[in-house]
Amino acid sequence: MNSKFFDVKKDKQDAIINAALKTFALKGYKDASTDVIVKEAGISKGLLFHYFTSKQGLYDFICDYSTKYMILEVTRAVKKSEKDLFSLMSQISQGRVRVMRNYPFMNRFLRSLKLEDDPEALEAIGSSITELDRTYANIYDQIDSRTLVQPGQLSKIIDIIDWVSNGFLEQYFKVDDPDPDALYESFSDYLTLLRTHFYASEVDGKVSFAKEELIERNETVMKEMRLDMTFEERLIAGRKPLVETEENEEEEGSDDTGDKAEEAVDAGADEGGSKDGETIDDIIKEAEKNISASDN
C-alpha cells in the first residue's frame, strides 16, 4: 500500500474503505469488483491502484485495518474488572456499535473472513482472524461462569449469543439509514431475555423444587396403585393427599369402611375424604379435572 493514502482527507479515506468493506463483505473476494468499489467511493480506478497497487493489495489493507480498528474499539468498551457474561457481551456490542457509526460493514466483513477460500484472499488475511479471535478469548477469560445454570456450557452459551448477535445485525442491513444506537438498545432486550434463561436464580430454584415435589408425589401415588387394584381403587389412591394432615387422620380414624373401594364409594366417603353422595361418575370427573390441572 502507498503510504500517501493517509495524506488524503479523512472523509475520502473512509469513502474508499467503506466502499471496499461493503463490496468484499457482500460479494466475497473472488466476486468483488474494483469497478463497483471505485464507483461506490467516487474515485477513479487509476487512483485506487495508485494507493493499493492491486485488488489483493486493497484486500490486504482492509483486513489489517479492520482487525486493528475492531480490536481497539472492543477493548476500549470492555471493562477489565467485569466478570459478568452478559455485561461483557453488552460492552462488546457497544464497541461494535461505535465501529458501525463510521464503518457500517466492518463487522460483517470481519465475519466473512472465516468463510473465504480463495488463495489470494487467504494470503492477504494472514493472521488477522487469529489476532481477533485471541482478543475475544482474552475477554471471555474474565467471565465468572459459576452463576450460570450450566457453568460447563459457557463456550456454547457464548456461541448462541454470537449467533443471535449476527442474525440481529443482518436485519440492520435491511433497514434504510438505520440508527446504531437504536440497534444496540434493541439487541440489549435480547440479551436480557437470554440472561433469564442462562442464569441460576431464586425463581429457578423454586421451579426446580416444584418439579421435584411433583415427581415425588407421582412416585408415591404409583407405589399405592397395585396391579390388582380395580379402576375405582386406583382413582381413590390417586386422590389421596401426599402428606397426611391431622384432619385426614381423623377422617380415616372415623371411617369404618376399611380399605375396600366399593364400600367407600357406596358409603359416600373414601379414604381421601370424598363428599357424601358422591358417585363413581363424580370421582371420575374430579380425577379428570385434577389430571388436566396437573398438565397445565
N, C-alpha and C positions, 0 to 999 in steps of 0.2 A: 504493500500500500504506500502511496505517495503521502508523505507527512504534510504536504501542503493542503491536504483535505481539511486539516484542523485550522487552517487560516481562513477558511470560508466562514461566513456568518452562521451563527448557531441555528437560525431558523432554516437555512438552506441545508446545513448538515442533517438536521432532523428530518427534513423532507426526503432526502436521499435514503437515510436509514429506515424511515417508516415505509417508504415505497418498497425497499428490499425485504424488510421484515414481513410485510403483508404478502408479497408475491411468493417468497420462499415458503412461508407458513401455509398458504392456501394450495400451492401447486407442487411443493417439494422441489428439491434441487434440479432434478432432470428436466422437469416440465416448466420450470420457471423461465420466463423470457426477459432478457435485459431490455428488449423493446418496451415491454409493459412497465418495467421499473423506471426507465427514463421518462416515459410518458406520464406516469404517476408522480414522479418527482419534479417534472417540469424542467428537465435539463436535456442537453444533447448526449447522444451515445458516446461521442468522442470525449466529452468531458468526464463521463463516468469511467471510461477506460483510462483516461489520463490519471485519475486518482487511484484506481484499483487494478489496472492492467488487464484483468480478465474476470469472467464470471466467478471462477473459483476464488480469485483474489478478493472479490467483493464478499463472497460467502464466508471466507476465512475471517475477514474483518468483522462481519456481522455476528459470527459465532463468538469470537473473542470479546467484542464489545458488549453483547447481550449478557453473556455469562458474568462478566465483571460488574456490569450495572445492576443485574438482578441480585447478585450476592451482596453488593453494597447496600441496596435498599432493604433487603430482607434482614440482614444482620443489624442494620440501624433500627429496624422496627421491633426486633425481638429483645426482650429484657433477659440478661444473663442469669438473673436470680429467679426467673419464672420456672415453675415446675409443673404447673397445671397443663394437661394436654390441650384442652380446648382454648385456654387462654393463649397458649403458644400458637395454635393454629389460627386463631383470630389475629394475632400480631403478624404472622406470616402473610395473612390476607391483606392486612393494612399495607405492608411493604409492596405487595403485588399491585395493589390499587394505585399506590404512588407511581409505580412504574407505568401503569396503564394511562395515567394522565398525560405522560409525554410520549409513550410508545405503546399504543393500544394492542399491537400484535406481538409484542416481545415475548410474553409468557407463552402464547400459543406457538411461536416459532421455536422456543426452547423445548417445548414438549415434542415438537416434530423431529427434533434431532435424534431421538431414540427410535424413530421409525425409518430413518434413512438407510439405504443400502447401496447407493451409488458410490463407487470407489473414490471419485473426486471429492464428493461431499464428506465421506468418512475421513479422508486425508485432511480436509480443512477443519473438521470437527475436533480431531485430535483428542485432547484430554478435557475438553470443555464440559462434557457430560459428567465425567468423574469428579471434576472440581466442584460442580454444582451439587452433585449427589452427596459429596463429602460435607459440604456446608449444611445441608439439611440433616444429615446424620448426626452432626455435632449438636444441632439444635434439639433433635429428638432425644439425645442422650441426657438432656436436662430433665426429662419427664419423670415424675414420680407416679408409677403405674399402680401403686397399692390401693388407690381409691377406685380403681376400675372394677366392674363386676367380674371381668376375666383378665386379671393382670398379665397373664401369659400370652394374651392375644393382642398385645399393643401394636405390633407391626401390621397386623391385619386391620385393626381399627384405623390406623393412620392411612392405610391403602383405601379404605372405604371413604374416609373424609376427602382424600385426594380425588377419588372418582367423582364424588358429589361436587367438589370444587370445579373440576374440569368440565363436568356436564353443565354446571351452572354458568361457567364462563362461555360455553358455546352459545347459550341463549343471549349473552351480551352482544355477540356479533350479528344477531338478527334484529337488533333494535337500532333505529336511526338516531344518531347523536346521543348515545347512552351516557348516563351520568355515573362515573366510577364510584362516587361516594354513596349514591343510592344503591349501587350494586353491592357494595360492602355491607350496608345495612340489611339488605335482603338476605345476603348469604349468612349473616350473623344469626338470623332467625333459624336457618337450617342447622347451624352449629348448636344452638340452644336446644333444638329438638333432638339432635343426636346425643347431646350431653345427658338428657333424661333417660336414655336407654343404655348408655355405656357406663354410667357411674353408679356405684353402690350408694344406697341412701336408706334412711329410716323407713320410707314408704316401701322400698323394695323389700326390706326385711319383713315388714308386716305382710306383704303379699306372699312371700315365701312361707311364712308361718301359717298363713291361712291355707295354703296349699297342703302343707304337711298335716294340718288338722283334718282337712277333708280326706286325705289319704288314710289317716289313722281311723277315722270314722268308717270309711268303706271297708277297711280290713276287719274292724270289729264286727260290723254287720255281716260280712261274708262268713266269718267264723261261726256265727249263730245260725246261719242258714244251712242246715244239714241237708244232705241229698234226699233223705227220706221224708222231708217236710212236704206238706201239701201246699198248694198255691196260697191258700188263706194264711197258713202258718208263716210263710215267707213274707207276706205283706205285714203281718203283725211284728215280725222280727225287724223288718226294715223301718218300722215306725218307732221302735224302742229308742229312747234317748241314749246318746253316747255316754254321758255322765249321769249317774243316778243321783237325784236330789232327795232330800228328806221327804218331800211331798210324794215323789214317785214311790219311795219305800213304803210310806203309809198306805198308799193306794194298793200296792202289791200285797201288803200285810192284810188288808181287809178284803182281798179278792179271794173268794172261796172256789173259784172256778178252776184253779190249778193251771197246768201248762197246756191243757187241751184247747186248741184254737177254735174248734167248732163250738165248744161250750162257752168260750169267751164271747164269740160273736152272738150266740143266742141270748146270753145274759146282758148283752149291750155294754160290756166293759171288759176290754182285753188288758194284757199286762202293761201296755203302753198308756193305758188310761183313756180308752175310747169312750165316746159320749153315749148316754142312754138312748136306745132306739136306733143306734147306728147299724146299718145293714152292710152286707158284704159289698154291695154296689157303692155305698158311701166310702168304704175303705179303699176300694179300687180307685175312685175318683180322687180321694185325698192323696193316694200314693202317686198317681199320675201328676197331680199338682206339685208334689214335693220333688219328683224327678225333673219336671220342667223347670222349677225354681233353681234346682242344683245345677242344671245345664247352663242357665243364664248367669 
